[in-house]
Amino acid sequence: AQKVTQAQTEISVVEKEDVTLDCVYETRDTTYYLFWYKQPPSGELVFLIRRNSFDEQNEISGRYSWNFQKSTSSFNFTITASQVVDSAVYFCALSETGGYQKVTFGTGTKLQVIP
Amino acid sequence: ETGVTQTPRHLVMGMTNKKSLKCEQHLGHNAMYWYKQSAKKPLELMFVYSLEERVENNSVPSRFSPECPNSSHLFLHLHTLQPEDSALYLCASSQASSPGELFFGEGSRLTVL
């Protein structure tokens, strides 16, 4: 069975601070995908990134960066120079490959960026 | 309209009522999903339709009944619900060529009295 654990329930940071959201996953599959989604107060989850289990290169997109470490089954997400607009609930997720995508989500980390 | 739209955004119903949630996607995707989001719990996958055929039913009680009349529309029919069914119900769609990239609606907030 697949499982995603986000141990941080809520995090508060002051604007311009860096913040890292932790994600640990469990799967028996040898190939899989990892994701991060953002859920702003309006409700709809927004896709941020997909990472294939074969690709352990870290990725940077603007102020966002992701650190994938297969050895520790972790896929952490860092926001640099946080902004108030980053306030949201962030979900880490995992899916099998092939066919339709059964995506398993973590419980989410609520990030509050204080001006 | 673009993206995934859900109606109604808010619904209050008694335990004996029958109501339906509606989802429509304008993205040309070939898979649609219902997720349940309760406080402090992971999103729970309820149903998946791929090419209008139900391919996943995650042990959801029969008081929830999905319907997918075509690739753009998805319904969740509700009947004789319990107060513990109160939650945010999220619809999503995806395309097979973009695995796991789900496009979500804003959800329908359901309260069962």
gemmi code that builds the backbone of each chain (N, CA, C; Angstrom):
import gemmi

chains = {
    "A": [
        ("ALA", (0.843, -1.192, 0.000), (0.000, 0.000, 0.000), (0.884, 1.251, 0.000)),
        ("GLN", (0.367, 2.291, -0.602), (1.117, 3.531, -0.660), (0.710, 4.439, 0.483)),
        ("LYS", (1.691, 5.203, 0.959), (1.413, 6.120, 2.061), (2.291, 7.350, 1.933)),
        ("VAL", (1.721, 8.500, 2.252), (2.477, 9.744, 2.239), (2.319, 10.403, 3.603)),
        ("THR", (3.433, 10.776, 4.205), (3.400, 11.381, 5.537), (3.961, 12.790, 5.484)),
        ("GLN", (3.153, 13.722, 5.952), (3.598, 15.101, 6.116), (3.486, 15.403, 7.603)),
        ("ALA", (4.604, 15.325, 8.280), (4.593, 15.416, 9.734), (4.252, 16.812, 10.241)),
        ("GLN", (4.536, 17.816, 9.444), (4.271, 19.201, 9.855), (2.814, 19.532, 9.556)),
        ("THR", (2.051, 19.782, 10.596), (0.644, 20.104, 10.391), (0.483, 21.571, 10.000)),
        ("GLU", (1.150, 22.440, 10.752), (1.076, 23.869, 10.479), (2.449, 24.491, 10.678)),
        ("ILE", (2.771, 25.436, 9.823), (4.023, 26.189, 9.941), (3.707, 27.669, 9.763)),
        ("SER", (4.309, 28.493, 10.606), (4.199, 29.941, 10.441), (5.587, 30.525, 10.263)),
        ("VAL", (5.734, 31.358, 9.274), (7.004, 32.043, 9.039), (6.712, 33.511, 8.792)),
        ("VAL", (7.741, 34.320, 8.989), (7.619, 35.727, 8.677), (8.026, 35.925, 7.220)),
        ("GLU", (7.349, 36.815, 6.561), (7.630, 37.085, 5.159), (9.135, 37.253, 4.933)),
        ("LYS", (9.585, 36.692, 3.811), (10.975, 36.711, 3.344), (11.836, 35.609, 3.971)),
        ("GLU", (11.294, 34.913, 4.934), (12.031, 33.761, 5.455), (11.916, 32.592, 4.481)),
        ("ASP", (12.881, 31.688, 4.528), (12.813, 30.442, 3.766), (12.075, 29.406, 4.618)),
        ("VAL", (11.378, 28.510, 3.955), (10.657, 27.468, 4.692), (10.715, 26.171, 3.894)),
        ("THR", (10.887, 25.066, 4.599), (10.919, 23.748, 3.964), (9.782, 22.893, 4.488)),
        ("LEU", (9.044, 22.320, 3.569), (7.937, 21.424, 3.896), (8.412, 19.985, 3.655)),
        ("ASP", (8.243, 19.159, 4.664), (8.760, 17.793, 4.590), (7.717, 16.814, 4.060)),
        ("CYS", (8.208, 15.820, 3.350), (7.336, 14.764, 2.837), (8.112, 13.457, 2.823)),
        ("VAL", (7.542, 12.440, 3.414), (8.115, 11.099, 3.402), (7.068, 10.150, 2.838)),
        ("TYR", (7.501, 9.243, 2.007), (6.525, 8.363, 1.344), (6.916, 6.906, 1.503)),
        ("GLU", (5.921, 6.053, 1.289), (6.140, 4.608, 1.305), (5.459, 4.014, 0.089)),
        ("THR", (6.162, 3.144, -0.604), (5.573, 2.437, -1.723), (6.373, 1.168, -2.005)),
        ("ARG", (5.705, 0.176, -2.528), (6.391, -1.053, -2.934), (6.745, -1.019, -4.416)),
        ("ASP", (6.219, -0.030, -5.103), (6.486, 0.075, -6.530), (7.934, 0.514, -6.760)),
        ("THR", (8.507, 0.029, -7.847), (9.868, 0.461, -8.184), (9.847, 1.726, -9.029)),
        ("THR", (8.728, 1.939, -9.707), (8.565, 3.190, -10.448), (7.291, 3.861, -9.964)),
        ("TYR", (7.372, 5.146, -9.801), (6.240, 5.888, -9.260), (6.475, 7.371, -9.536)),
        ("TYR", (5.444, 8.147, -9.262), (5.548, 9.593, -9.394), (5.310, 10.247, -8.033)),
        ("LEU", (5.964, 11.360, -7.838), (5.749, 12.180, -6.644), (5.284, 13.564, -7.080)),
        ("PHE", (4.454, 14.180, -6.241), (3.860, 15.462, -6.602), (3.803, 16.386, -5.389)),
        ("TRP", (3.689, 17.665, -5.707), (3.262, 18.653, -4.710), (2.101, 19.436, -5.314)),
        ("TYR", (1.102, 19.664, -4.440), (-0.054, 20.471, -4.800), (-0.210, 21.568, -3.769)),
        ("LYS", (-0.780, 22.690, -4.213), (-1.059, 23.826, -3.321), (-2.562, 24.042, -3.271)),
        ("GLN", (-3.113, 24.229, -2.068), (-4.534, 24.515, -1.909), (-4.705, 25.861, -1.232)),
        ("PRO", (-4.974, 26.906, -2.008), (-5.201, 28.219, -1.415), (-6.566, 28.243, -0.737)),
        ("PRO", (-6.879, 29.321, -0.029), (-8.164, 29.389, 0.679), (-9.380, 29.183, -0.216)),
        ("SER", (-9.264, 29.471, -1.491), (-10.409, 29.307, -2.387), (-10.815, 27.845, -2.553)),
        ("GLY", (-9.922, 26.922, -2.267), (-10.326, 25.514, -2.231), (-9.723, 24.605, -3.271)),
        ("GLU", (-9.520, 25.074, -4.480), (-9.064, 24.149, -5.521), (-7.579, 23.851, -5.376)),
        ("LEU", (-7.225, 22.593, -5.456), (-5.825, 22.201, -5.410), (-5.176, 22.524, -6.743)),
        ("VAL", (-3.966, 23.056, -6.671), (-3.230, 23.438, -7.868), (-1.958, 22.608, -7.953)),
        ("PHE", (-1.778, 21.956, -9.072), (-0.599, 21.139, -9.320), (0.641, 22.030, -9.369)),
        ("LEU", (1.703, 21.611, -8.678), (2.955, 22.375, -8.692), (4.063, 21.643, -9.437)),
        ("ILE", (4.233, 20.348, -9.131), (5.352, 19.632, -9.729), (5.087, 18.136, -9.728)),
        ("ARG", (5.636, 17.449, -10.720), (5.658, 15.991, -10.775), (7.114, 15.549, -10.921)),
        ("ARG", (7.485, 14.507, -10.191), (8.839, 13.968, -10.261), (8.747, 12.477, -10.479)),
        ("ASN", (9.426, 11.973, -11.491), (9.496, 10.533, -11.764), (10.526, 9.903, -10.829)),
        ("SER", (10.257, 8.728, -10.353), (11.163, 8.072, -9.398), (12.545, 7.807, -9.974)),
        ("PHE", (12.670, 7.827, -11.295), (13.987, 7.620, -11.908), (14.832, 8.884, -11.880)),
        ("ASP", (14.197, 10.007, -11.652), (14.890, 11.279, -11.780), (15.094, 11.891, -10.399)),
        ("GLU", (16.304, 11.760, -9.870), (16.566, 12.275, -8.535), (17.194, 13.655, -8.544)),
        ("GLN", (17.251, 14.259, -9.694), (17.807, 15.609, -9.750), (16.879, 16.577, -9.026)),
        ("ASN", (17.451, 17.473, -8.286), (16.651, 18.500, -7.649), (16.150, 19.483, -8.709)),
        ("GLU", (15.054, 20.138, -8.397), (14.479, 21.066, -9.359), (14.207, 22.396, -8.706)),
        ("ILE", (14.443, 23.428, -9.473), (14.184, 24.785, -8.984), (13.278, 25.479, -9.985)),
        ("SER", (12.265, 26.149, -9.449), (11.379, 26.942, -10.291), (11.107, 28.245, -9.560)),
        ("GLY", (11.828, 29.262, -9.920), (11.677, 30.540, -9.243), (12.058, 30.433, -7.777)),
        ("ARG", (11.121, 30.739, -6.898), (11.396, 30.676, -5.457), (11.154, 29.274, -4.896)),
        ("TYR", (10.667, 28.376, -5.724), (10.358, 27.018, -5.289), (11.494, 26.074, -5.668)),
        ("SER", (11.809, 25.152, -4.778), (12.771, 24.094, -5.104), (12.333, 22.815, -4.413)),
        ("TRP", (12.712, 21.697, -5.032), (12.314, 20.399, -4.527), (13.544, 19.508, -4.418)),
        ("ASN", (13.622, 18.793, -3.304), (14.740, 17.898, -3.041), (14.211, 16.481, -2.918)),
        ("PHE", (14.543, 15.647, -3.898), (14.082, 14.259, -3.930), (15.244, 13.362, -3.524)),
        ("GLN", (15.079, 12.602, -2.456), (16.104, 11.660, -2.018), (15.469, 10.285, -1.884)),
        ("LYS", (15.770, 9.446, -2.844), (15.191, 8.114, -2.856), (15.689, 7.282, -1.679)),
        ("SER", (16.921, 7.510, -1.262), (17.504, 6.715, -0.169), (16.748, 6.896, 1.137)),
        ("THR", (16.147, 8.073, 1.307), (15.393, 8.339, 2.540), (13.894, 8.436, 2.271)),
        ("SER", (13.490, 8.139, 1.029), (12.076, 8.212, 0.640), (11.484, 9.565, 1.010)),
        ("SER", (12.192, 10.608, 0.644), (11.715, 11.949, 0.974), (11.657, 12.821, -0.277)),
        ("PHE", (10.711, 13.732, -0.248), (10.529, 14.668, -1.362), (10.135, 15.996, -0.751)),
        ("ASN", (11.133, 16.771, -0.337), (10.892, 18.002, 0.403), (10.775, 19.207, -0.515)),
        ("PHE", (10.048, 20.183, -0.044), (9.711, 21.358, -0.841), (10.149, 22.598, -0.075)),
        ("THR", (10.969, 23.424, -0.719), (11.456, 24.642, -0.075), (10.957, 25.867, -0.822)),
        ("ILE", (10.447, 26.809, -0.057), (10.065, 28.115, -0.606), (11.075, 29.127, -0.081)),
        ("THR", (11.731, 29.784, -0.993), (12.737, 30.793, -0.631), (12.079, 32.167, -0.618)),
        ("ALA", (12.475, 32.968, 0.359), (11.935, 34.340, 0.450), (10.414, 34.319, 0.374)),
        ("SER", (9.813, 33.675, 1.343), (8.365, 33.455, 1.328), (7.588, 34.776, 1.244)),
        ("GLN", (6.409, 34.665, 0.645), (5.523, 35.821, 0.491), (4.150, 35.470, 1.058)),
        ("VAL", (3.382, 36.488, 1.355), (2.050, 36.267, 1.918), (1.203, 35.404, 0.990)),
        ("VAL", (1.383, 35.550, -0.306), (0.593, 34.769, -1.278), (0.932, 33.278, -1.235)),
        ("ASP", (2.016, 32.946, -0.556), (2.369, 31.531, -0.421), (1.535, 30.843, 0.664)),
        ("SER", (0.796, 31.605, 1.427), (-0.037, 31.032, 2.488), (-1.083, 30.112, 1.867)),
        ("ALA", (-1.055, 28.867, 2.268), (-1.941, 27.851, 1.684), (-1.683, 26.539, 2.404)),
        ("VAL", (-2.441, 25.526, 2.026), (-2.140, 24.173, 2.479), (-1.426, 23.467, 1.335)),
        ("TYR", (-0.320, 22.835, 1.646), (0.482, 22.157, 0.634), (0.402, 20.644, 0.844)),
        ("PHE", (0.110, 19.943, -0.240), (-0.035, 18.495, -0.178), (1.052, 17.826, -0.999)),
        ("CYS", (1.657, 16.837, -0.404), (2.572, 15.947, -1.115), (1.759, 14.721, -1.536)),
        ("ALA", (2.086, 14.144, -2.673), (1.295, 13.020, -3.169), (2.164, 12.050, -3.944)),
        ("LEU", (1.624, 10.852, -4.140), (2.366, 9.745, -4.751), (1.414, 8.975, -5.653)),
        ("SER", (1.879, 8.540, -6.801), (1.010, 7.718, -7.632), (1.796, 6.616, -8.319)),
        ("GLU", (1.048, 5.590, -8.699), (1.595, 4.527, -9.527), (1.830, 5.099, -10.923)),
        ("THR", (2.513, 4.314, -11.730), (2.665, 4.700, -13.121), (1.742, 3.838, -13.969)),
        ("GLY", (1.368, 4.356, -15.109), (0.539, 3.584, -16.025), (-0.939, 3.694, -15.746)),
        ("GLY", (-1.713, 3.577, -16.791), (-3.167, 3.586, -16.644), (-3.667, 4.915, -16.133)),
        ("TYR", (-4.862, 4.919, -15.555), (-5.325, 6.149, -14.915), (-4.503, 6.314, -13.643)),
        ("GLN", (-4.466, 7.487, -13.123), (-3.520, 7.762, -12.043), (-4.224, 7.795, -10.693)),
        ("LYS", (-3.991, 6.777, -9.915), (-4.523, 6.746, -8.549), (-3.518, 7.464, -7.664)),
        ("VAL", (-3.866, 8.669, -7.283), (-2.947, 9.522, -6.536), (-3.276, 9.452, -5.046)),
        ("THR", (-2.273, 9.169, -4.249), (-2.422, 9.119, -2.788), (-1.825, 10.388, -2.199)),
        ("PHE", (-2.625, 11.086, -1.409), (-2.204, 12.366, -0.836), (-1.820, 12.225, 0.631)),
        ("GLY", (-0.930, 13.107, 1.074), (-0.666, 13.261, 2.500), (-1.737, 14.117, 3.143)),
        ("THR", (-1.581, 14.377, 4.435), (-2.577, 15.150, 5.180), (-2.417, 16.655, 4.989)),
        ("GLY", (-1.331, 17.066, 4.363), (-1.147, 18.480, 4.085), (-0.430, 19.228, 5.188)),
        ("THR", (0.259, 20.282, 4.798), (0.909, 21.202, 5.736), (0.362, 22.592, 5.475)),
        ("LYS", (-0.210, 23.181, 6.513), (-0.745, 24.532, 6.365), (0.368, 25.541, 6.617)),
        ("LEU", (0.652, 26.330, 5.642), (1.699, 27.338, 5.747), (1.067, 28.717, 5.877)),
        ("GLN", (1.457, 29.420, 6.913), (1.016, 30.800, 7.082), (2.230, 31.714, 7.017)),
        ("VAL", (2.197, 32.635, 6.084), (3.280, 33.600, 5.955), (2.778, 34.924, 6.511)),
        ("ILE", (3.449, 35.379, 7.541), (3.015, 36.583, 8.262), (3.746, 37.797, 7.702)),
        ("PRO", (2.991, 38.840, 7.363), (3.653, 40.032, 6.790), (4.530, 40.740, 7.817)),
    ],
    "B": [
        ("GLU", (-16.244, 29.114, -20.121), (-15.633, 28.746, -18.847), (-14.436, 27.838, -19.112)),
        ("THR", (-13.503, 27.865, -18.204), (-12.333, 27.011, -18.331), (-12.164, 26.192, -17.073)),
        ("GLY", (-11.329, 25.136, -17.174), (-10.984, 24.369, -15.989), (-12.085, 23.431, -15.538)),
        ("VAL", (-12.150, 23.248, -14.253), (-13.103, 22.327, -13.649), (-14.044, 23.121, -12.754)),
        ("THR", (-15.330, 23.012, -13.018), (-16.307, 23.756, -12.226), (-17.211, 22.797, -11.475)),
        ("GLN", (-17.484, 23.143, -10.242), (-18.339, 22.312, -9.392), (-19.516, 23.135, -8.883)),
        ("THR", (-20.675, 22.494, -8.882), (-21.872, 23.117, -8.305), (-22.653, 22.075, -7.513)),
        ("PRO", (-23.305, 22.496, -6.422), (-23.188, 23.823, -5.815), (-21.896, 23.958, -5.028)),
        ("ARG", (-21.521, 25.146, -4.674), (-20.328, 25.343, -3.849), (-20.599, 24.988, -2.391)),
        ("HIS", (-21.821, 25.188, -1.969), (-22.208, 24.864, -0.595), (-23.556, 24.159, -0.623)),
        ("LEU", (-23.690, 23.156, 0.235), (-24.944, 22.407, 0.294), (-25.186, 21.959, 1.724)),
        ("VAL", (-26.381, 22.235, 2.200), (-26.797, 21.766, 3.520), (-27.984, 20.845, 3.297)),
        ("MET", (-27.914, 19.652, 3.848), (-29.012, 18.722, 3.650), (-29.278, 17.904, 4.904)),
        ("GLY", (-30.513, 17.480, 5.019), (-30.886, 16.599, 6.108), (-30.561, 15.165, 5.746)),
        ("MET", (-30.620, 14.314, 6.720), (-30.212, 12.915, 6.497), (-31.159, 12.163, 5.573)),
        ("THR", (-32.365, 12.676, 5.398), (-33.312, 11.960, 4.539), (-33.405, 12.549, 3.127)),
        ("ASN", (-32.660, 13.624, 2.892), (-32.731, 14.281, 1.581), (-31.996, 13.494, 0.509)),
        ("LYS", (-32.344, 13.822, -0.744), (-31.565, 13.359, -1.902), (-31.087, 14.590, -2.639)),
        ("LYS", (-29.791, 14.647, -2.877), (-29.220, 15.775, -3.615), (-28.122, 15.239, -4.526)),
        ("SER", (-27.655, 16.105, -5.419), (-26.563, 15.720, -6.317), (-25.530, 16.827, -6.409)),
        ("LEU", (-24.286, 16.423, -6.508), (-23.190, 17.338, -6.797), (-22.830, 17.170, -8.271)),
        ("LYS", (-22.497, 18.304, -8.886), (-22.184, 18.271, -10.311), (-20.776, 18.780, -10.560)),
        ("CYS", (-20.114, 18.167, -11.514), (-18.771, 18.585, -11.905), (-18.701, 18.609, -13.421)),
        ("GLU", (-18.075, 19.645, -13.938), (-17.915, 19.758, -15.391), (-16.484, 20.193, -15.695)),
        ("GLN", (-15.847, 19.487, -16.619), (-14.494, 19.891, -16.998), (-14.469, 20.306, -18.468)),
        ("HIS", (-13.732, 21.386, -18.719), (-13.652, 21.973, -20.057), (-12.239, 21.827, -20.618)),
        ("LEU", (-11.541, 20.781, -20.189), (-10.128, 20.631, -20.533), (-9.877, 19.503, -21.528)),
        ("GLY", (-10.922, 18.804, -21.917), (-10.751, 17.701, -22.853), (-10.083, 16.485, -22.245)),
        ("HIS", (-10.130, 16.360, -20.939), (-9.494, 15.231, -20.258), (-10.328, 13.962, -20.384)),
        ("ASN", (-9.668, 12.816, -20.138), (-10.386, 11.552, -20.307), (-10.573, 10.783, -19.001)),
        ("ALA", (-10.229, 11.398, -17.887), (-10.468, 10.758, -16.589), (-11.004, 11.795, -15.619)),
        ("MET", (-11.940, 11.353, -14.766), (-12.517, 12.254, -13.766), (-12.592, 11.531, -12.422)),
        ("TYR", (-12.500, 12.309, -11.356), (-12.347, 11.756, -10.013), (-13.247, 12.481, -9.020)),
        ("TRP", (-13.682, 11.760, -8.008), (-14.261, 12.374, -6.818), (-13.346, 12.078, -5.641)),
        ("TYR", (-12.992, 13.134, -4.915), (-12.222, 13.032, -3.678), (-13.048, 13.625, -2.548)),
        ("LYS", (-12.851, 13.085, -1.350), (-13.462, 13.634, -0.144), (-12.357, 14.219, 0.729)),
        ("GLN", (-12.559, 15.458, 1.175), (-11.570, 16.088, 2.036), (-12.210, 16.424, 3.372)),
        ("SER", (-11.756, 15.724, 4.408), (-12.211, 15.986, 5.770), (-11.057, 16.586, 6.551)),
        ("ALA", (-11.394, 17.295, 7.602), (-10.374, 17.962, 8.405), (-9.357, 16.954, 8.951)),
        ("LYS", (-8.084, 17.299, 8.799), (-6.970, 16.527, 9.367), (-6.892, 15.098, 8.855)),
        ("LYS", (-7.437, 14.866, 7.691), (-7.325, 13.549, 7.055), (-6.766, 13.737, 5.659)),
        ("PRO", (-6.093, 12.722, 5.133), (-5.648, 12.822, 3.740), (-6.860, 12.869, 2.819)),
        ("LEU", (-6.672, 13.443, 1.659), (-7.739, 13.377, 0.666), (-8.054, 11.912, 0.384)),
        ("GLU", (-9.320, 11.591, 0.403), (-9.732, 10.216, 0.166), (-10.287, 10.091, -1.244)),
        ("LEU", (-9.667, 9.216, -2.022), (-10.181, 8.962, -3.357), (-11.455, 8.120, -3.242)),
        ("MET", (-12.524, 8.614, -3.857), (-13.805, 7.903, -3.793), (-14.043, 7.102, -5.076)),
        ("PHE", (-14.059, 7.793, -6.178), (-14.363, 7.154, -7.454), (-13.452, 7.717, -8.546)),
        ("VAL", (-13.183, 6.853, -9.534), (-12.458, 7.272, -10.723), (-13.212, 6.776, -11.938)),
        ("TYR", (-13.376, 7.660, -12.903), (-13.918, 7.268, -14.193), (-12.844, 7.523, -15.239)),
        ("SER", (-12.556, 6.510, -16.022), (-11.621, 6.653, -17.130), (-12.355, 6.283, -18.400)),
        ("LEU", (-12.379, 7.204, -19.337), (-13.121, 6.989, -20.591), (-14.560, 6.586, -20.283)),
        ("GLU", (-15.141, 7.283, -19.309), (-16.552, 7.137, -18.920), (-16.862, 5.793, -18.258)),
        ("GLU", (-15.852, 5.027, -17.951), (-16.086, 3.756, -17.267), (-15.521, 3.855, -15.849)),
        ("ARG", (-16.304, 3.422, -14.876), (-15.824, 3.481, -13.502), (-14.725, 2.446, -13.315)),
        ("VAL", (-13.551, 2.897, -12.922), (-12.420, 1.991, -12.753), (-11.968, 1.894, -11.312)),
        ("GLU", (-12.541, 2.687, -10.435), (-12.134, 2.650, -9.037), (-13.333, 3.012, -8.175)),
        ("ASN", (-13.523, 2.192, -7.162), (-14.556, 2.476, -6.176), (-13.958, 2.092, -4.838)),
        ("ASN", (-13.529, 3.080, -4.097), (-12.731, 2.833, -2.897), (-13.585, 2.500, -1.686)),
        ("SER", (-14.354, 1.433, -1.769), (-15.176, 1.007, -0.627), (-16.039, 2.143, -0.098)),
        ("VAL", (-16.626, 2.851, -1.020), (-17.477, 3.975, -0.634), (-18.880, 3.453, -0.348)),
        ("PRO", (-19.518, 3.928, 0.734), (-20.882, 3.459, 1.046), (-21.842, 3.722, -0.102)),
        ("SER", (-22.838, 2.887, -0.208), (-23.768, 2.977, -1.340), (-24.640, 4.229, -1.288)),
        ("ARG", (-24.619, 4.949, -0.198), (-25.383, 6.200, -0.144), (-24.735, 7.285, -1.034)),
        ("PHE", (-23.537, 6.989, -1.528), (-22.897, 7.828, -2.542), (-22.947, 7.080, -3.865)),
        ("SER", (-23.502, 7.711, -4.874), (-23.658, 7.042, -6.159), (-23.151, 7.946, -7.273)),
        ("PRO", (-22.051, 7.570, -7.935), (-21.518, 8.423, -8.989), (-22.190, 8.138, -10.329)),
        ("GLU", (-22.081, 9.134, -11.190), (-22.595, 8.977, -12.555), (-21.717, 9.793, -13.491)),
        ("CYS", (-21.329, 9.188, -14.594), (-20.484, 9.891, -15.569), (-21.123, 9.726, -16.942)),
        ("PRO", (-22.040, 10.614, -17.319), (-22.762, 10.452, -18.580), (-21.904, 10.685, -19.819)),
        ("ASN", (-20.851, 11.452, -19.681), (-19.915, 11.684, -20.794), (-18.588, 12.137, -20.211)),
        ("SER", (-17.598, 12.315, -21.043), (-16.252, 12.587, -20.539), (-16.108, 13.955, -19.883)),
        ("SER", (-17.103, 14.816, -20.049), (-17.006, 16.168, -19.495), (-17.782, 16.368, -18.208)),
        ("HIS", (-18.648, 15.435, -17.883), (-19.533, 15.622, -16.741), (-19.436, 14.462, -15.767)),
        ("LEU", (-19.496, 14.829, -14.496), (-19.456, 13.835, -13.428), (-20.415, 14.290, -12.328)),
        ("PHE", (-21.207, 13.345, -11.847), (-22.151, 13.657, -10.775), (-21.867, 12.762, -9.572)),
        ("LEU", (-22.254, 13.261, -8.423), (-22.242, 12.445, -7.215), (-23.610, 12.589, -6.569)),
        ("HIS", (-24.398, 11.504, -6.656), (-25.744, 11.513, -6.104), (-25.679, 11.099, -4.636)),
        ("LEU", (-26.360, 11.858, -3.812), (-26.292, 11.694, -2.365), (-27.659, 11.304, -1.814)),
        ("HIS", (-27.688, 10.295, -0.975), (-28.974, 9.822, -0.458), (-28.795, 9.238, 0.924)),
        ("THR", (-29.622, 9.704, 1.856), (-29.607, 9.201, 3.228), (-28.210, 9.291, 3.835)),
        ("LEU", (-27.657, 10.477, 3.780), (-26.302, 10.664, 4.299), (-26.289, 10.766, 5.827)),
        ("GLN", (-25.090, 10.636, 6.381), (-24.875, 10.728, 7.811), (-24.102, 12.010, 8.127)),
        ("PRO", (-24.198, 12.511, 9.349), (-23.440, 13.726, 9.693), (-21.942, 13.595, 9.438)),
        ("GLU", (-21.387, 12.395, 9.575), (-19.945, 12.216, 9.331), (-19.573, 12.332, 7.862)),
        ("ASP", (-20.573, 12.418, 7.003), (-20.314, 12.629, 5.573), (-20.082, 14.100, 5.252)),
        ("SER", (-20.274, 14.963, 6.230), (-20.001, 16.388, 6.023), (-18.518, 16.567, 5.700)),
        ("ALA", (-18.236, 17.232, 4.588), (-16.855, 17.376, 4.131), (-16.839, 18.260, 2.892)),
        ("LEU", (-15.638, 18.478, 2.391), (-15.477, 19.149, 1.098), (-15.288, 18.058, 0.044)),
        ("TYR", (-16.130, 18.058, -0.956), (-16.041, 17.067, -2.028), (-15.424, 17.726, -3.248)),
        ("LEU", (-14.306, 17.156, -3.645), (-13.519, 17.731, -4.728), (-13.601, 16.850, -5.965)),
        ("CYS", (-13.837, 17.508, -7.075), (-13.812, 16.828, -8.367), (-12.493, 17.172, -9.052)),
        ("ALA", (-11.957, 16.241, -9.798), (-10.728, 16.485, -10.537), (-10.792, 15.775, -11.878)),
        ("SER", (-9.961, 16.237, -12.793), (-9.849, 15.559, -14.072), (-8.376, 15.460, -14.431)),
        ("SER", (-8.073, 14.565, -15.361), (-6.697, 14.404, -15.805), (-6.680, 13.806, -17.203)),
        ("GLN", (-5.504, 13.880, -17.780), (-5.297, 13.314, -19.104), (-4.219, 12.241, -18.982)),
        ("ALA", (-4.381, 11.144, -19.649), (-3.442, 10.018, -19.529), (-2.016, 10.414, -19.881)),
        ("SER", (-1.865, 11.390, -20.750), (-0.519, 11.793, -21.186), (0.214, 12.604, -20.124)),
        ("SER", (-0.466, 13.029, -19.090), (0.153, 13.806, -18.003), (-0.149, 13.120, -16.676)),
        ("PRO", (0.548, 12.034, -16.390), (0.218, 11.241, -15.204), (0.245, 12.013, -13.905)),
        ("GLY", (-0.829, 11.862, -13.143), (-0.920, 12.461, -11.822), (-1.173, 13.941, -11.800)),
        ("GLU", (-1.198, 14.567, -12.947), (-1.448, 16.010, -12.977), (-2.951, 16.213, -12.976)),
        ("LEU", (-3.481, 16.337, -11.777), (-4.912, 16.480, -11.599), (-5.284, 17.948, -11.595)),
        ("PHE", (-6.391, 18.230, -12.253), (-6.941, 19.579, -12.237), (-8.214, 19.522, -11.387)),
        ("PHE", (-8.213, 20.290, -10.335), (-9.302, 20.243, -9.362), (-10.272, 21.393, -9.526)),
        ("GLY", (-11.519, 21.136, -9.162), (-12.483, 22.192, -8.974), (-12.324, 22.781, -7.582)),
        ("GLU", (-13.132, 23.784, -7.281), (-13.038, 24.450, -5.978), (-13.772, 23.690, -4.883)),
        ("GLY", (-14.486, 22.655, -5.257), (-15.122, 21.816, -4.256), (-16.543, 22.207, -3.931)),
        ("SER", (-17.259, 21.234, -3.392), (-18.613, 21.462, -2.870), (-18.577, 21.169, -1.379)),
        ("ARG", (-18.835, 22.177, -0.585), (-18.827, 22.013, 0.880), (-20.178, 21.482, 1.313)),
        ("LEU", (-20.189, 20.243, 1.801), (-21.433, 19.574, 2.180), (-21.564, 19.516, 3.694)),
        ("THR", (-22.714, 19.920, 4.186), (-23.034, 19.795, 5.606), (-24.293, 18.964, 5.737)),
        ("VAL", (-24.187, 17.890, 6.506), (-25.336, 17.006, 6.727), (-25.819, 17.206, 8.157)),
        ("LEU", (-27.067, 17.604, 8.289), (-27.619, 17.895, 9.624), (-28.297, 16.673, 10.234)),
    ],
}
model = gemmi.Model(1)
for chain_id, residues in chains.items():
    chain = gemmi.Chain(chain_id)
    for i, (resn, *xyz) in enumerate(residues, 1):
        res = gemmi.Residue()
        res.name, res.seqid = resn, gemmi.SeqId(i, " ")
        for name, pos in zip(("N", "CA", "C"), xyz):
            atom = gemmi.Atom()
            atom.name, atom.element = name, gemmi.Element(name[0])
            atom.pos, atom.b_iso = gemmi.Position(*pos), 0.0
            res.add_atom(atom)
        chain.add_residue(res)
    model.add_chain(chain)
structure = gemmi.Structure()
structure.add_model(model)
structure.setup_entities()
